[in-house]
Amino acid sequence: MLSSRLVSLFLAGALLLAGCAHDQKVPTSAKLKSVEFTVVHTNDNHGKFWRNRHGEMGMAARKTLIDRIRRDVESKGGKVLVLSAGDVNTGVPESDIQQAKPDFIGMNMIGYDAMALGNHEFDNPLPVLLEQEHWAHFPFLAANIFYKNNHELLFKPYIMKDLEGVRVAILGLTTEDTEALVMQDNVKDIYFTDAVSTAKEWVPKLKDKEKADVVIALTHIGHYLNAVHGNNAPGDVTLAKDVNGIDIIVGGHSQNKMEKPDIKNSTYILQAWEWGKYVGRADFVYYYVDNFDGKGNRGGVLKMVNYRLIPVNLKKQVLVNGKSEWVSIEPEIPENPEVLKVLQVYQDKASKMLLRTVGELDKPMPGERDIVRSRPAAIGVLIARAQMEKAKADLGVVNGGGIRTGLPAGNITEKDVLSVQPFGNMVCYVEMTGTELKHFIEDIASIEPTNGGFAHFSNNVRLTISGGDKLTRLEINGKPVQKDKTYRLAINEFSASGGDKWPEIDNNPTFINTGYTDAVVLKDYIQKHSPLQRIVFEPQPGDIIRK
């Protein structure tokens, strides 16, 4: 912790410089003051309002933990801010089919102060998001999202919190990539401006006009180490380096487990991984002197004194007497009974709808984010194959970002299917000449790994990308694609409309929407072909070559 003596010396030096600069007498009545406050934060909840089958996570336990933090801080005279960096929506069927209402109810009971808008908040049509805002007892913040018709902000850009006289501004920012990451119909009436440029406009206003002592950027733009953001829009590191005056960035989107803050340009950058696995706790002291410059302005310095990611009943698998058991990595946190009672109603209602068995699978098909966004996977082949069959197409393709998890071995339920494809994307098809198809495949197969646009193909496709972006081989059913022949491609509506930065093809005159959602198509395929064998869908060496 920064000692009071050091802070006094720092501020005294600053006062002296201020007096010299303005050729005036430094106020002799200046007295060092301080306010202690704690930022509690989560991000990328993705529908995880309920504990998982191992008893991990869930908002009932999160409520208990945050209540403990609040009591601890307030007992010592401090203040608490509870913030969400967005992506409350999409990921768990029990939440998705109820439009995340249980998640927002849980957040209300926990006592969140504000939330940034994540890109997944736009997985639903805009009226649903506005209804969610109505459910929430805390503000949605976004300084860079506007209506197209009148150029007015969709939500509040910021809020100001008074902490014992210290003014803390919380500014919301959302990735401008959102327009490329969601269904175009959901964002057709709004537009996003560059988050970094937006912050450059707002931070001086908050400091100079609104007299903010501390500025917190509550963001959903991602943390990219050393500002290397690849095909993504610039993230929190760029924001900190390029915009002076931001004291704290509470972030999300990239789902990083940041066990210590990344400090850039005197800005503390925080992120608490994903799904409510952890709650971030950042303890700060703001030391200040009133009438810092003889003009009534306050001068101060912010110091972080403690930071920790606290696990919410996370467990690890260990052997106990020769048997595998899940044991807590830290003392278990009891679930808050009131939150549990309220959310149980929503969990039970959804569970009854989702436990119907639709088929069987002999071995699990992994579908974790680091797999489906980086390399060919059986789950991607299965989905592409299912959509190809439904559309009576020659080939199928699916974006890795549209695959949210894998399938378990054994019985497959409707819940399992919806967990894999929760977005409700429509399955479509389009007809192209061989030449057009080659150009399209070259574009999507050249997308770099780790991106949501990473392409998976039905297992009747063989291709080679050379030099990173040149298609040198394309075969369907063992035959080279002929330039003048017409081919039918199965694709989801999101990708066809340019999502994940794929070429737009929904304006092709042959483009057809089948009227079936991707989850329904996958369910029907599993039912028809069950029991499934994973080996049938495993990508084979040499099928898809990127070099």
C-alpha positions in Angstrom: 0.0 0.0 0.0 1.2 3.5 -0.8 2.1 5.2 2.5 0.4 8.4 3.5 3.8 10.0 3.8 4.7 9.2 0.2 1.4 10.5 -1.0 1.7 13.6 1.0 5.2 14.2 -0.6 3.8 13.5 -4.0 0.9 15.9 -3.7 3.1 18.5 -2.0 5.4 18.5 -4.9 2.5 18.7 -7.3 1.0 21.6 -5.4 4.4 23.4 -5.5 4.6 22.9 -9.3 1.0 24.1 -9.7 1.7 27.3 -7.7 4.8 28.0 -9.8 3.1 27.4 -13.0 0.3 29.8 -12.2 2.5 32.3 -10.4 0.3 32.3 -7.4 0.5 31.3 -3.8 -0.1 27.7 -3.1 -3.1 27.2 -0.7 -1.8 26.7 2.8 -5.0 25.0 4.0 -4.6 22.0 1.7 -5.2 18.8 3.7 -4.6 15.3 2.5 -7.8 13.2 2.4 -8.6 9.8 1.1 -11.5 7.5 0.1 -11.3 3.7 0.0 -13.4 1.9 -2.5 -13.6 -1.6 -4.1 -14.5 -2.5 -7.6 -16.2 -5.9 -7.8 -16.5 -7.2 -11.4 -17.6 -10.0 -13.7 -17.8 -10.4 -17.4 -19.0 -12.7 -20.2 -21.7 -14.4 -18.0 -23.3 -16.1 -21.0 -26.4 -17.3 -19.3 -24.7 -19.0 -16.4 -27.3 -18.0 -13.8 -27.4 -21.5 -12.3 -24.6 -23.7 -10.9 -23.3 -26.4 -13.2 -23.5 -30.2 -12.5 -20.4 -30.0 -10.3 -21.8 -27.3 -8.1 -19.6 -24.6 -9.6 -20.5 -21.0 -10.3 -24.1 -19.7 -10.3 -25.6 -16.4 -9.1 -26.8 -17.7 -5.7 -23.2 -18.4 -4.6 -22.0 -15.2 -6.3 -24.5 -13.2 -4.3 -23.1 -14.7 -1.0 -19.6 -13.9 -2.1 -20.3 -10.3 -3.1 -22.3 -9.7 0.1 -19.3 -10.8 2.1 -17.0 -8.4 0.2 -19.5 -5.6 0.6 -19.7 -6.2 4.4 -15.9 -6.3 4.7 -15.4 -3.1 2.8 -18.2 -1.1 4.3 -17.2 -2.2 7.9 -14.0 -0.3 7.3 -15.7 2.7 5.9 -15.1 1.9 2.2 -17.5 1.9 -0.7 -18.3 -0.8 -3.3 -19.0 -0.7 -7.0 -20.3 -3.9 -8.7 -19.8 -3.9 -12.4 -20.5 -6.2 -15.4 -18.5 -5.9 -18.6 -21.2 -7.4 -20.7 -22.2 -10.6 -22.6 -24.9 -11.6 -20.1 -26.7 -13.2 -23.0 -26.2 -16.5 -24.9 -24.6 -19.7 -24.0 -26.9 -21.8 -21.7 -30.3 -23.1 -23.1 -32.1 -22.6 -19.8 -31.2 -18.9 -20.0 -31.5 -18.5 -23.8 -35.1 -19.8 -24.0 -36.1 -17.3 -21.4 -34.2 -14.4 -23.0 -31.8 -14.2 -20.0 -34.5 -13.0 -17.7 -33.2 -15.1 -14.8 -29.7 -13.7 -15.3 -31.0 -10.1 -15.0 -33.1 -11.0 -12.0 -30.1 -12.5 -10.3 -28.0 -9.5 -11.1 -30.7 -7.3 -9.5 -30.6 -9.3 -6.4 -26.8 -9.2 -6.2 -26.9 -5.4 -6.6 -25.0 -4.5 -9.8 -24.3 -0.8 -10.3 -23.9 -0.8 -14.1 -23.3 -3.0 -17.1 -21.5 -2.5 -20.4 -23.2 -3.9 -23.6 -21.5 -6.9 -25.0 -21.8 -8.1 -28.6 -24.0 -11.0 -27.5 -26.6 -8.6 -26.1 -27.4 -8.1 -29.8 -27.9 -11.9 -30.5 -31.6 -11.0 -29.9 -33.7 -8.4 -31.8 -33.5 -4.9 -30.4 -36.9 -5.0 -28.8 -35.7 -7.9 -26.6 -32.6 -5.9 -25.5 -34.8 -3.0 -24.6 -37.1 -5.3 -22.6 -34.0 -6.6 -20.8 -33.1 -3.0 -19.9 -36.5 -2.7 -18.4 -35.9 -5.9 -16.3 -32.6 -4.6 -15.0 -32.5 -2.4 -12.0 -29.1 -0.9 -13.1 -28.1 1.1 -16.2 -26.9 -0.3 -19.5 -23.9 1.9 -20.6 -22.7 2.4 -24.1 -21.2 5.7 -25.4 -20.6 4.4 -28.9 -24.0 2.9 -30.0 -26.4 5.2 -31.9 -29.8 5.0 -33.6 -29.4 5.5 -37.4 -32.5 7.6 -37.8 -31.7 10.4 -35.3 -28.1 9.7 -34.3 -29.1 9.6 -30.6 -27.4 7.3 -28.2 -29.1 3.9 -27.6 -28.3 3.9 -23.9 -26.7 6.2 -21.3 -23.0 6.8 -22.1 -21.9 7.0 -18.5 -23.0 7.4 -14.9 -21.5 9.4 -12.1 -21.2 7.8 -8.6 -20.5 9.9 -5.5 -18.2 8.1 -3.1 -18.0 10.3 0.0 -17.6 13.3 -2.2 -15.3 11.7 -4.7 -16.8 11.7 -8.2 -16.3 8.4 -10.0 -17.4 8.3 -13.7 -18.2 5.0 -15.3 -18.1 5.1 -19.1 -19.5 2.3 -21.2 -17.9 1.1 -24.5 -18.8 -1.8 -26.8 -16.7 -3.3 -29.5 -17.4 -1.9 -33.0 -16.9 -5.5 -34.3 -20.5 -6.2 -33.0 -22.0 -5.3 -36.4 -19.9 -8.1 -37.9 -20.6 -10.6 -35.1 -24.4 -10.7 -35.0 -27.4 -11.1 -37.2 -27.6 -8.0 -39.4 -31.4 -7.7 -38.8 -30.7 -7.2 -35.1 -28.5 -4.1 -35.7 -30.1 -2.7 -38.9 -31.4 0.4 -37.0 -28.3 1.2 -35.0 -24.6 1.8 -35.6 -21.4 1.6 -33.6 -18.5 4.1 -33.5 -14.9 3.4 -32.8 -14.5 2.7 -29.0 -11.1 4.3 -28.7 -12.0 7.5 -30.6 -15.2 7.7 -28.6 -13.3 7.5 -25.3 -11.0 10.3 -26.6 -14.0 12.6 -26.9 -15.7 11.6 -23.6 -12.8 11.3 -21.1 -11.8 15.0 -21.2 -15.5 16.0 -20.8 -15.8 13.8 -17.8 -12.6 15.2 -16.2 -13.0 18.8 -17.1 -16.8 19.5 -17.4 -18.2 16.8 -15.1 -15.4 17.1 -12.6 -14.8 13.4 -12.3 -12.0 12.5 -9.9 -11.7 8.9 -11.2 -12.7 7.6 -14.6 -13.6 3.9 -15.0 -14.0 2.6 -18.6 -16.5 -0.3 -18.4 -15.7 -2.1 -21.7 -16.5 -5.0 -23.9 -13.7 -4.7 -26.4 -11.2 -7.4 -25.3 -7.8 -7.5 -23.8 -5.0 -8.1 -26.4 -1.5 -8.4 -25.0 0.7 -5.5 -26.1 -2.2 -4.2 -28.2 -1.7 -6.9 -30.8 -5.4 -7.4 -31.7 -5.1 -9.1 -35.1 -8.4 -9.0 -37.1 -10.3 -7.8 -34.0 -11.0 -4.1 -33.3 -8.6 -2.5 -30.9 -9.0 -3.5 -27.3 -8.4 -2.4 -23.7 -4.6 -2.1 -24.1 -4.9 0.2 -27.1 -7.6 2.2 -25.2 -5.3 2.7 -22.2 -2.3 3.6 -24.2 -4.1 6.0 -26.6 -6.5 7.8 -24.2 -5.1 9.7 -21.3 -7.1 10.1 -18.1 -8.7 6.6 -17.7 -7.8 5.3 -14.3 -9.4 1.8 -14.4 -10.6 -0.4 -17.3 -13.0 -3.2 -16.3 -13.2 -5.3 -19.4 -14.6 -8.4 -21.1 -15.1 -10.0 -24.6 -11.7 -11.8 -24.9 -12.5 -13.8 -21.8 -9.0 -13.6 -20.2 -8.2 -14.9 -16.8 -6.2 -11.9 -15.6 -4.9 -12.8 -12.2 -3.1 -9.5 -11.9 -3.9 -6.1 -13.5 -2.2 -5.1 -16.8 -1.0 -1.6 -16.2 -0.6 0.7 -19.2 -0.2 4.5 -19.2 -1.0 4.5 -15.5 -4.3 2.7 -16.2 -5.3 -0.5 -14.3 -6.8 -3.0 -16.8 -8.9 -5.8 -15.2 -10.8 -8.8 -16.5 -12.3 -11.8 -14.6 -12.3 -14.6 -17.2 -15.8 -15.8 -18.0 -19.2 -17.4 -16.9 -19.0 -16.1 -13.3 -16.2 -18.6 -12.6 -14.4 -15.9 -10.7 -15.4 -12.6 -9.1 -12.7 -9.9 -9.5 -12.0 -7.8 -6.4 -9.9 -4.6 -6.8 -9.3 -2.5 -3.7 -8.3 1.1 -4.3 -7.5 4.2 -2.2 -8.0 7.7 -3.8 -5.8 10.2 -2.0 -6.6 13.9 -2.8 -6.3 17.5 -1.8 -9.2 20.0 -2.3 -8.5 23.3 -4.0 -5.4 21.7 -5.5 -4.6 24.7 -7.8 -6.1 27.6 -5.9 -9.1 27.6 -8.3 -11.2 25.1 -6.4 -10.1 22.1 -8.3 -9.3 18.8 -6.6 -6.0 17.0 -7.2 -5.4 13.4 -6.4 -3.8 10.1 -7.0 -5.4 6.6 -7.3 -3.6 3.6 -5.8 -4.6 -0.1 -6.1 -3.8 -1.8 -2.8 -5.1 -5.3 -3.5 -6.4 -7.4 -6.4 -7.7 -10.9 -6.6 -9.8 -13.2 -8.7 -12.0 -15.1 -6.2 -13.2 -18.5 -7.5 -17.0 -19.2 -7.2 -17.0 -22.8 -5.9 -14.6 -24.0 -8.7 -13.5 -27.6 -8.3 -10.7 -29.8 -9.5 -10.7 -33.6 -10.1 -8.6 -35.6 -7.8 -8.3 -39.3 -6.8 -9.6 -40.2 -3.4 -9.2 -43.8 -2.3 -8.7 -44.7 -5.9 -11.9 -42.9 -7.1 -12.1 -39.7 -9.0 -13.9 -36.9 -7.1 -14.5 -33.2 -7.7 -13.2 -31.1 -4.7 -13.3 -27.4 -4.2 -10.1 -25.5 -4.8 -11.1 -23.1 -1.9 -13.7 -23.3 0.9 -17.2 -23.7 -0.5 -19.4 -20.6 -0.7 -23.0 -21.2 0.4 -25.7 -20.3 -2.0 -27.9 -17.4 -1.0 -31.3 -19.0 -0.2 -33.4 -16.1 -1.5 -31.6 -16.0 -4.9 -31.8 -19.8 -5.0 -35.5 -19.8 -4.4 -36.2 -17.2 -7.1 -34.0 -18.7 -9.8 -35.1 -22.3 -9.1 -38.4 -21.5 -10.7 -36.7 -20.5 -14.0 -34.3 -23.4 -13.8 -37.1 -26.0 -13.3 -39.3 -24.5 -16.0 -36.5 -24.6 -18.6 -35.2 -28.0 -17.6 -38.5 -29.7 -18.2 -38.5 -28.4 -21.8 -34.9 -29.4 -22.5 -34.4 -33.0 -21.2 -36.0 -34.9 -24.1 -33.5 -37.3 -25.7 -33.0 -36.8 -29.4 -30.3 -39.4 -30.2 -27.0 -41.1 -29.1 -23.3 -40.6 -29.7 -20.6 -43.2 -29.0 -17.8 -40.8 -28.1 -17.8 -37.2 -27.1 -17.3 -34.5 -29.7 -15.2 -31.6 -28.1 -16.3 -28.1 -29.1 -14.4 -25.8 -26.8 -13.6 -22.3 -28.1 -9.9 -23.0 -28.6 -10.7 -26.0 -30.7 -13.4 -24.8 -33.0 -11.7 -21.5 -33.7 -8.4 -23.0 -34.5 -8.6 -26.3 -36.3 -11.0 -28.7 -38.1 -13.2 -30.6 -35.6 -15.8 -33.4 -35.8 -18.5 -31.1 -34.3 -17.9 -28.7 -37.2 -18.1 -31.4 -39.7 -21.4 -32.7 -38.1 -23.0 -29.3 -38.3 -21.9 -28.6 -41.8 -23.1 -32.1 -42.9 -26.5 -31.6 -41.2 -27.1 -28.3 -43.0 -25.9 -29.7 -46.3 -28.4 -32.5 -46.0 -31.3 -30.3 -45.1 -30.6 -27.9 -47.9 -29.9 -30.7 -50.4 -26.6 -28.9 -51.1 -23.3 -30.0 -52.6 -21.3 -28.9 -49.5 -21.8 -27.2 -46.2 -19.8 -24.7 -44.2 -20.1 -23.3 -40.7 -18.2 -20.6 -38.8 -16.3 -21.7 -35.6 -17.8 -18.8 -33.7 -21.3 -20.3 -34.2 -20.2 -23.5 -32.3 -20.5 -22.8 -28.6 -19.6 -26.2 -27.1 -19.4 -29.9 -28.1 -21.6 -33.0 -27.6 -21.3 -35.6 -24.8 -21.1 -39.3 -25.3 -24.3 -41.2 -24.6 -27.8 -39.8 -24.8 -28.0 -36.4 -26.5 -30.8 -34.1 -25.3 -32.4 -31.0 -26.8 -30.4 -29.1 -24.2 -27.2 -30.5 -25.6 -28.2 -29.4 -29.1 -29.1 -25.9 -28.0 -25.9 -25.6 -26.1 -24.0 -26.3 -29.3 -26.0 -23.8 -31.4 -27.9 -21.3 -29.2 -28.2 -18.4 -31.6 -31.2 -19.5 -33.6 -29.5 -18.8 -36.9 -31.5 -19.8 -40.0 -30.1 -22.4 -42.3 -29.9 -21.1 -45.9 -28.4 -22.0 -49.2 -27.0 -20.3 -52.3 -26.0 -21.4 -55.7 -22.7 -20.4 -57.3 -20.6 -21.3 -60.3 -17.4 -23.1 -59.6 -15.5 -19.9 -60.1 -17.6 -18.0 -57.6 -17.4 -20.9 -55.1 -13.6 -20.9 -55.4 -13.4 -17.2 -54.6 -15.7 -17.6 -51.7 -14.0 -20.6 -50.2 -10.6 -18.9 -50.7 -11.8 -15.9 -48.7 -13.2 -17.9 -45.7 -10.6 -20.6 -45.6 -7.9 -17.9 -45.4 -9.3 -16.5 -42.1 -6.7 -16.8 -39.4 -7.1 -19.3 -36.5 -8.5 -18.1 -33.2 -11.2 -16.0 -34.9 -14.9 -16.8 -34.9 -14.8 -16.8 -38.7 -12.6 -19.9 -38.8 -14.4 -22.2 -41.3 -15.4 -25.8 -40.9 -16.5 -27.8 -43.9 -18.6 -30.9 -44.6 -16.4 -34.0 -44.9 -16.9 -34.3 -48.7 -14.7 -31.2 -49.2 -10.9 -31.3 -49.8 -9.0 -28.1 -50.1 -5.6 -26.5 -49.8 -4.7 -22.9 -48.9 -1.1 -22.0 -49.8 0.8 -19.0 -48.7 -1.9 -18.1 -46.2 -4.5 -16.9 -48.7 -4.3 -18.7 -52.0 -6.7 -21.6 -52.8 -4.7 -24.2 -54.8 -7.0 -27.2 -54.4 -10.8 -27.5 -54.1 -12.5 -30.9 -54.5 -16.1 -32.0 -53.7 -16.8 -35.7 -53.4 -13.3 -36.4 -54.8 -13.7 -34.3 -57.9 -12.1 -31.0 -58.7 -14.6 -28.1 -58.8 -15.4 -27.1 -62.4 -15.5 -23.4 -63.0 -18.7 -23.4 -65.1 -20.7 -26.0 -63.1 -23.3 -24.7 -60.6 -22.9 -25.8 -56.9 -25.3 -25.4 -54.0 -23.7 -24.2 -50.7 -25.4 -24.7 -47.3 -24.6 -21.8 -44.9 -26.2 -20.1 -41.9 -27.9 -16.7 -42.3 -25.4 -15.0 -40.0 -22.4 -16.0 -42.1 -24.1 -15.3 -45.4 -24.8 -11.7 -44.3 -21.2 -11.0 -43.7 -20.9 -12.1 -40.0 -17.5 -12.9 -38.6 -16.1 -10.9 -41.6 -17.1 -13.5 -44.2 -18.0 -12.2 -47.7 -21.7 -11.2 -48.0 -23.6 -13.6 -50.2 -27.2 -13.1 -49.1 -27.7 -10.6 -51.9 -27.1 -13.3 -54.5 -30.4 -13.9 -56.5 -30.3 -17.6 -55.7 -30.0 -17.1 -51.9 -32.8 -19.0 -50.1 -33.7 -19.1 -46.4 -34.9 -22.6 -45.6 -37.0 -21.4 -42.6 -35.3 -23.9 -40.3 -33.0 -22.8 -37.4 -29.6 -24.4 -37.1 -30.4 -26.1 -33.8 -33.6 -27.7 -35.3 -31.6 -28.9 -38.4 -28.9 -30.4 -36.1 -31.5 -32.1 -33.9 -33.3 -33.6 -36.9 -30.1 -34.9 -38.3 -29.1 -36.5 -35.0 -32.5 -38.1 -34.7 -32.4 -39.5 -38.3 -28.9 -40.9 -38.1 -28.7 -42.0 -34.5 -26.7 -43.7 -33.0 -23.9 -41.5 -34.3 -20.3 -42.6 -34.4 -17.7 -39.9 -34.0 -15.2 -41.5 -36.3 -17.6 -40.8 -39.2 -17.2 -37.1 -38.7 -13.5 -36.9 -37.7 -11.5 -34.6 -40.1 -8.9 -36.7 -41.9 -5.3 -35.7 -42.5 -5.0 -34.1 -45.9 -8.6 -33.1 -46.2 -8.2 -29.4 -45.2 -4.7 -28.1 -45.6 -3.6 -24.6 -44.6 0.0 -23.9 -45.2 
